[in-house]
Every structure is written in structure tokens, then in C-alpha cells.
Amino acid sequence: MAFNPGFTCPTPEDENDLWFVISNGKLMVKMDRNGYSIPRKKDMEEVMDQLSHVQFLGTLDGTPCHVAAFPDENAFLEGLMFSSIRRLFGIMENHVTLAAGCAAQLIRWHQTHTYCGSCGSVMEDKQEERAKICPNCKTVYFPRLSPAVIVAVVKEGKILLARSGRFPGNMFSVLAGFVEIGETLEACVEREVFEETGIKVKNITYFNSQPWPFPDSLMLGFIADYAGGEICVDAHEIAEAKWFSANNLPDIPGGISIARHLIDEFVNQQKPGLKTGDSQ
């Protein structure tokens, strides 16, 4: 199964279409004896008239999906509830949470772009593409993306992992940071790693990318080699950083994240056949 973003619904709206309904960043889910699922239109008759910012989202395994905002996450809705999307990681399938993240990002963009930033007029949806246009000054606004790098730094069979005070428990992860204006991705990798840990890197290579809608990031993954320096953490960004071998990893992020994919790649390169689940 796969999620394919889209702007125009390929078929007439149907009662079996999936609806990704967002309230205060949380996702509406249907509850039954089989667990959580995304509600269909036929499950939501009582709330359809309360929805706003309705848009076509894309298709999930060929099924049309729609996104909308709901005014009150605490409202009582029989058989339905709102949940943090992060909480659903590992509970719902990855392609479903990917679609949910896209839905949350779209709703946040709609709600934060009600007015034109140039002249203050009320914005309108552009009909030809996913964008907003000002009816007064004709300025066009597209959904916002904030590029960020995330990097696995490797030194003599060890990976550099850091722990932020925001992380749950004693979890460590690879380093990450937002790209600044006028900065290349490679320069951002060098700067972020050095600012956060005092480590210099070389041989920066692209790995993979991942949409990360918390709130609107596009994560661009890299692998880099250690080039020099001793660990000296920036206490404002991270609490501690250490080098870890493949068979002695700390608590690490879950499988849906590109951070975990980078760590898994490191483990596979060090010890083919050793999985991260075997190393903890």
C-alpha cells in the first residue's frame, strides 16, 4: 500500500472515501475492536457540516482521501476520537501516518495563511494548483516547506548520537538542523554538526529524504565521515553526545523516521545481518 499526494480527486466523492480530519494538530480516528483506522465519509455524517478547509489530499492504495479541519478536539463523537499523530507511529501503518502528517501540514498552512502577508486581504484558494492567491494584489502563496538536514556521522566503526532534553526517556538520535538562507545542504551539515558537538566532518553523501510535518519540515538525510575534533556539546541544543558501536546502541527512534533509517544503514554497513533490534 502507498500514499500518493494529489490535488484533484480522480473520481466523484463516495461514502467509502477516507477522511483525514484535523483538530489542533491531532487526527480523528475511528475506534473499534480491530483498533484504530481512518474514518470514511459514511462514519462521519454527524460532523460533516462542522468541517472547514476541505481539500482533496491524495489516494491511499487507490482510495480517494480528503482533508478537513474540525473545531473542537474535545467534542464527544461516538466511535471517533482525536489522537496525536506521533502517538499513532507504530500503531497504524507507516503509509497511513505519512498521509496523516500531510493532512496536518495542509490544515496548518490553511489556518496560518488566512490573510495576505503583502496587503492583508483575505486569501482565496487557487483553482489550478495547491496554492493561495490574494484577490487584491495577486500574490501567490504555496504550502510552506522548511528544509532540514539530518546526518549520521561515522568514525572508526562508531556513530555519533546525541540526546536532546526534548527526547523521551534516554533516547539518542542522529544530529539534525534547519537550513539557513543562502546555505547549501552540505554547508548546513558541516555547520550543524560543528555547532552542536564541536566535530568536523568530511565526505558528505546524500542518503534519503522524508517529509516530516512537525510542523512543516522536509528532512534531507546524509552520511558523513569524522574529520576531526572532540565532542563539546552546545547545551542549548543537546544534553549530551557520544560515539556508539553497532552492537552497543542506546534507545533510538522508531522505524518510521529517517533518523532510524540512517542508524539502521550504519548497523548494516558495520555488521551485515545484525539488526538494530538485536543490538540493544
SVG drawing of the C-alpha trace seen along z (x, -y; Angstrom):
<svg xmlns="http://www.w3.org/2000/svg" viewBox="-25 -46 66 58">
<polyline fill="none" stroke="black" stroke-width="0.4" points="0.0,0.0 1.1,-3.6 0.1,-7.2 0.1,-9.3 -0.5,-13.1 -2.8,-14.8 -4.7,-18.0 -7.7,-16.8 -9.9,-14.0 -9.9,-11.4 -13.5,-10.1 -16.8,-11.6 -16.9,-11.8 -18.1,-8.5 -19.2,-7.3 -16.2,-5.0 -13.6,-7.8 -11.2,-8.3 -11.3,-11.5 -8.3,-12.8 -9.8,-15.3 -7.5,-17.5 -8.2,-19.5 -5.4,-21.3 -2.8,-19.2 -4.5,-15.9 -6.0,-13.3 -9.6,-12.0 -9.5,-8.2 -12.2,-5.5 -12.2,-3.1 -13.5,0.5 -12.5,4.0 -9.8,4.0 -8.1,1.0 -7.7,-2.5 -8.5,-3.3 -9.1,-6.4 -12.9,-7.1 -14.8,-7.1 -17.4,-9.6 -20.2,-7.1 -18.7,-7.2 -18.9,-11.0 -22.4,-12.0 -22.9,-13.8 -19.9,-16.1 -19.7,-16.8 -21.5,-20.2 -18.8,-21.2 -15.8,-20.7 -13.8,-23.5 -10.8,-23.9 -11.9,-20.8 -9.4,-19.7 -8.6,-16.6 -5.5,-15.0 -4.5,-12.2 -5.0,-8.5 -4.2,-5.7 -3.9,-2.4 -6.2,-3.9 -8.8,-5.1 -9.5,-8.9 -8.6,-10.8 -9.9,-14.2 -8.6,-16.5 -10.6,-18.9 -10.4,-20.8 -12.7,-20.3 -13.3,-23.0 -13.1,-21.0 -10.8,-18.1 -12.6,-17.5 -16.1,-17.1 -17.8,-13.8 -18.2,-11.8 -19.5,-8.3 -16.9,-5.8 -14.4,-8.6 -11.6,-10.3 -8.7,-12.6 -5.1,-11.4 -1.6,-12.8 -0.2,-11.7 3.1,-10.8 1.3,-8.5 0.0,-6.6 3.5,-5.8 3.9,-2.0 0.2,-1.5 -1.1,-2.5 0.8,-1.5 3.5,-3.9 1.8,-5.0 -1.3,-6.0 0.7,-8.1 2.5,-9.7 -0.9,-10.7 -2.0,-12.0 1.1,-14.1 0.5,-15.6 -3.1,-16.3 -2.0,-18.1 0.6,-20.2 -2.0,-21.2 -4.5,-22.3 -1.9,-24.3 -0.9,-26.0 -4.6,-26.9 -5.1,-28.2 -1.9,-30.3 -2.5,-31.8 -5.9,-33.3 -4.6,-36.8 -2.2,-38.1 1.2,-38.9 1.7,-41.7 -1.6,-43.7 -3.7,-42.0 -6.6,-40.9 -8.4,-37.7 -6.8,-34.9 -8.6,-32.6 -7.7,-29.1 -6.2,-28.9 -8.2,-26.7 -5.5,-25.4 -3.0,-24.2 -2.3,-23.8 -1.8,-27.4 -3.5,-30.5 -3.9,-33.8 -4.6,-37.3 -7.6,-38.7 -6.3,-42.2 -2.6,-42.2 -2.5,-38.8 0.4,-37.5 0.5,-33.6 1.4,-31.5 2.4,-27.9 2.4,-25.4 5.4,-26.1 8.3,-23.6 11.3,-24.1 14.3,-22.1 16.4,-20.5 19.4,-18.2 19.8,-15.1 23.2,-13.3 24.8,-10.1 28.5,-10.9 30.7,-7.8 34.2,-7.4 36.1,-4.1 33.1,-1.8 31.1,-4.1 28.2,-6.5 27.8,-9.9 24.4,-10.1 23.1,-12.9 20.3,-13.3 18.1,-16.3 16.3,-17.4 13.1,-17.2 13.6,-13.4 11.5,-10.9 13.4,-8.9 17.1,-8.2 16.7,-8.2 19.6,-9.2 19.4,-10.1 21.5,-11.5 22.1,-15.2 19.7,-17.5 19.1,-21.1 17.3,-23.6 19.0,-25.0 19.6,-28.7 19.1,-31.3 21.9,-31.2 23.3,-27.9 23.9,-24.7 22.8,-21.4 26.4,-20.3 27.4,-23.5 24.4,-23.1 25.6,-19.6 29.1,-20.9 27.7,-23.8 25.1,-21.9 27.4,-19.1 30.1,-21.5 27.8,-23.9 26.1,-21.1 29.1,-18.8 32.4,-20.5 33.0,-17.8 34.2,-18.4 33.0,-16.2 34.1,-15.3 32.9,-13.0 29.3,-14.1 27.0,-11.9 23.2,-12.1 21.2,-9.2 17.5,-9.8 14.7,-12.2 11.4,-12.2 8.5,-14.7 8.3,-15.5 5.2,-17.6 6.1,-18.7 5.2,-21.3 6.4,-21.6 9.9,-20.1 11.4,-18.2 14.2,-16.1 17.2,-15.5 19.4,-12.7 23.2,-12.5 26.1,-10.2 29.4,-11.9 32.8,-10.8 34.6,-12.2 37.2,-14.7 38.4,-16.0 37.6,-17.5 36.5,-16.4 32.9,-16.3 31.9,-19.5 28.1,-19.9 26.1,-23.0 23.9,-22.9 21.2,-24.9 20.6,-22.3 21.5,-18.9 22.2,-17.5 25.0,-15.0 26.6,-13.3 28.6,-10.1 30.1,-7.6 28.3,-4.3 29.2,-1.0 26.7,1.1 26.4,3.7 26.0,1.2 23.4,-1.3 21.2,-3.2 17.5,-3.8 16.9,-5.1 14.0,-6.5 11.3,-4.2 11.3,-2.7 9.1,-5.3 11.7,-8.1 14.6,-8.8 16.7,-9.0 16.2,-5.3 16.8,-4.6 20.2,-6.3 21.1,-4.3 19.9,-1.1 22.1,-1.8 25.1,-2.3 24.4,1.0 24.1,2.8 27.3,1.4 29.2,2.4 27.8,5.9 25.7,7.3 23.0,9.4 22.9,7.5 19.6,5.6 19.2,2.7 16.7,4.7 19.5,7.3 21.9,4.7 20.1,3.3"/>
</svg>
